[in-house]
């Protein structure tokens, strides 16, 4: 990380108004501010003081050990609107007796945030801080400054146009692998979660993920999520495929009960009310799970609505990858061959059409 002296070499104009600041406290007094959180919160409170509408949106703080000895704090800070810095500097000097420096070398929050995260692995993030994990940086510092200069100039010259064109050409697009790794690290479950992160990053000046998403179709993003999920679960899927159904039940039995034993008590009551001994029911179900489906080896529970039929077999849905009721088309049973159990709830059945081996009336 660059020396903190750079903050003192080009002091800001007191009239400067910005939405993003990078604040440095050189040779920090660790007695006054022992942690990153304590200093970052103090700077944030200094910006928020007063009755103005502009408030701090989020901030991050790192601790750097200087090569000449001593520690420095760096804080990247994003405001809801533009605000002058001089009042904050004066307040910290009067209230805490410290001198801090402000940098104008960062054109957006992303570049300021990236600066302070170069060497500190324990950076502190304020509550509600957007996910800023780095996959790649789409533009160099010179590119950002060139584009900013062009936006602020009423009539840009040819050199500015060439600079901005060069910046676009230098943008390195994210690969599917990089985004897949990002999905896995953040345990994202849907495309919407990824879009939300991309939007928050774009608002801070980090646009590589947004550029990736907007250049892909919704279908290709869905395929990327599915491939990422399969890759992450591949090992556990193979291990599970080598287990028997009874192994899966024994594994589930070792976990904490989510119903505090109430299901078993209620299930025994339902069976008793219908003249079925729990041991007989359990033995038939166990035999079915061990040997699998086959001729004269199926179970059907018959009864009127709301009498507990589904309730008796509810744990099956929790333990196994179950194929439920088929659809009403030519692909009705697609996927049934991969199921660990088939559970046809509310199945229309007639004893005159189908002869079942085990039939319990509830």
N, C-alpha and C positions, 0 to 999 in steps of 0.2 A: 504494500500500500504506500502511496506517496506520503511524503512528510507533511505534517500539519503546518509547516512554515508557509506553504503555498497559500494558506488562508490569510496570512498577514501581508503577503507580498502585493496583493491587488485588493485593497480594501474597497468595500462597496460604497457607492454613493448613498448618503443617508436618505435620499429621496426615492431610492429604488423600491419598487412595489412588485412583489412576486407571489405566486401561489405555492411554489415549492422552494424550500430552503434546505441547505445542508449546514448544520451548526457543529462547530468543533470547540471542545474545552481542552486546551493543551495543559499538560502537567497537572492532571486532575487531582484534586484533594479527595482521596478515597475515604476520608473520615466524614466529610460533608456529604459526599455522594458515593456510598459504598457499592452500589450496584448499577447496572445499566438501566434497570427500571426506574430507579430513584432519579437519575439525571434526566432521562427521557421524559418522565412525567413532569419534572420541574420546568423543562423547556416548553412542554405542551401547555402547562398551566399559565406560563408567562404569556404565551400567545393568546390564550383564551380569556385572560383577565380583561375587565371592562365590559361595556354594554354593547359593543359592536356586534354586527350580525356574522362576521367572518369568524369561523371557529376551526379548530384542528379536526381534520377528518381521520387521519391515522399517522403513525410515526414508527420509526424503528431506531434502535440504539445499539451501537457496538463499542467494544473496548479494544484499543490498540496499544501495544507496548512499543514505545518509541525506541529506536536504535541507540539513542544517546541516554536512555534511561527515563523512567517515569511512564505514566499512562495517559492516553488521550481518549476522550469520549467523542464519538461522532453520532449525530442524530440527523436522519433524513426525515423531513416533515412535509405533509401535504395539507393545505388549507382549503376551505370551501370557497374562498375567493381571494383576491389579491390584498396584500397587507404589507405595510412598511415594517422593517426589522429593527430600526434604531431604538424604538421604545422598549423592545424586548431585551436588547443588550443592556440598556441603562437600568432596567428593572432588576435583572440578574446581578448586576454589579452592586446595586444598592441593597437588595434583599438578601443575597447570599454571599456577597463579597467576591465574586468570581468574574473573570473576563473571558468572554466567549467570542468566537469569530464566525462570520457568515461568508459562505462561498457563493459566487454567481456563475460558476463554471458548469452547472448542471441545468440542462434545458427542460427537463421533465422529472417526475418523481422516480421513474424507472432508473435513469442514469445515476441519480443521487443514491438510490437504494443499492444499486449494484456496486457503487464505490465503497460503501461502508461494509459490504459483505465479502470483500475480497479475502480478508485474513481471519475474521472472527467467525468461528463455528457455533458460537453461543449467542448470537444476536437476539435481542429482545424485541418482540413485536407487540404493538399496542392492540387492545381489544378491537376486533373488527378489521384488522389489517388484511388487505387482499392477498390472495395466493400469488406470490411473485417468484416461484421456483423457476430457475433458469434452465431453458433448453438450448437456446442460442440467442444471440443478440443480432437483430436484423440490420442494424445500421451502425456505422462507426460514429464516433463523437463528431468528427469533422462533417459527416453527412448531415447529422441533425442540425448542427449550427448553420450549415449552408442552406438547408431547407427553411429554417427559422428566419434567416436573413431575407430569403426570397419572399416569404409571407409578409414580412414587415416593410418591404420596399414596394412603393407604388408602381414603379416601372423597373423591372429586373432586366439586367443586361444579359448578353449571350453567355458569359462565363457562369452566371448563376444558373441558367437553364442547363448548361452542361454539367454543373455540379450536382443538381438534383437528379438528372438522368443517370449520372454515374452512380448515385446512391441507390436508385432503384435496381440497377443492374447488379450491384454488390450484395443485395439482399439474398441471404441463403435461406431457402425454404426448408421448413421442418420436414423430416421424413416420417413415415408411418411408424417406424420403430421408436423414434424419439417421443412421439405423442403417446404411443402405447405404454412406454415406460412411465410417462407422466401420469397416465390414467391409473396405472398400477400403484405408483407411489402414493397417490392421493385417494386411492380406494374409491374411485368414481364409479357410479352405477348406471348413469344415463348420459345421453348426449346433452341434455339440458344443463346438467351440472358442469360439463366441459364448456358449453357456451357461456355460462355465467362467469366462470373464471376468466375466459378469454375477454369478455366484456370489461371486467374489472381491471384486467391487465392493460387493455387498450386505453382505458381512462387515465392510466398512469404513464402512458407513453411506450409501453411494451406491446408491440402489435404483431409479433410473429405468430402467435397461436391464433389470433383472429384471422390473419391472412390465410393460415392453413385451413381453418374451418370454412371460410367463405369460398375457398377454391375447390371444395369437395361437395358431392351430392349427399343428401340425407341418407340415402341407401349405403353409400360407401362408408359413411361414418358409423352406421349401424353395424356393418360388416367388421369394421375395425374394432368396435367394442366387443363383438362376439368372438373375434379371433383372440383378443386380449384376454377375455374371460376364459376361453378354452386353454390358452397357454398357461395362465396362472393356476388353473385347476387340474391340469393334465396329470400331475403326479398323484394327487389325491383321488382323481377319478380312476386311475389304474389300480391303486390300492383298494378302493372300494369295490371295483369289479371282481376282485379276487376273494372277496368275503361272501359268505353265505348269508341268507336272510336271517338265520338265527344268530349269526355273528353280529349282524347289524342291530338286532334286538338287544343282545347282551351289551353291546357298546352303548346303546341308548339308555340302558338300565343303570349304567354307571354315572350318568349325568344327573344333575339336580332335577327333581320333579317340579314341573311348572304349575301343577295343580294341587300340590300338597297332599296327594293321595285321595283327593275328592273324586277323581274319575273312577277309580277302582271301587270305591264304596257305592257310587251311583250305578255303575255297570252291574255289580252283583245284585243290587236291588231290582234293576230292570229284568235281569234273567230270572230272579226268584219269582217276580210277579207273573212271569210267563211260563213257569214250571220247567225251567231249564237249569240244570245244575252247572255252576261255574266251571267245575272241573271237566265236565263233558264238553262244554263249549270251547274251553281252552285247548283240550286235547285235539278236537277236530281242526281248530284253527292252526295249531302247531303242526299237525300232520300236513296240512295244506301248504304251509310255509316251507316245510322241509322238502317235500316231494314236488312242489310246484303244481301248476294247473295241468289238468289232463282229463280224460274221460272218466266220468263218475267221481271226479275229485274237484268239486267246486262248492262254494257256499253261497246260499241266498237267504236273506232275512226278510220275511214277509210280514206286513202289518199295515194298519191305517197310518195316516199322516201324523207326525209329531208324537210317535210312541217310543222313540229312542233307537230306531234302526241305525241311522247314521252315527249316532253317538257311540254305539258299541264298537264300531270299527274306526273311530276317529284317530286313534293313535297310529293306525296304518298310514294315514296321510302324513303324519309328522315324521315317521321313521324312514319310510321308503319313498323312492322316486316312483310315483304312482301315475298310471294312465287312468284318467277319469272318463266320463261319458263321451262316446264317439260323436262326431259331427254328422249332420244329415246330408252327406254328399259322398262321392266315390272315394274320397280320401279319409273316410270315417275312422279307419283303424291304423292310420299311419302313425308310427311311434310306439304302438303297443308292444312291438317285439323287443323294444329296448327297456321296457318298464320292469321294475323290480316287483311290482304288484299291480293288478288291475282291479279297480274299484268302481263299479257301475252303480252310482247312486241314483235312486229314483228310477230304476230300470223297469220297464213295462213287461210283465211276465205272466204267462198263463201255464198252469200245471198240465193242461191238455196238450200244449205244444212242446214243452221242454220238460224232461224228467231229470230232476236234480237229485244228487246223492244225499246231500245234507241240506235240510230245509228247516229253519227255525221260525216259528210264528210269534210275533210280538203284538 
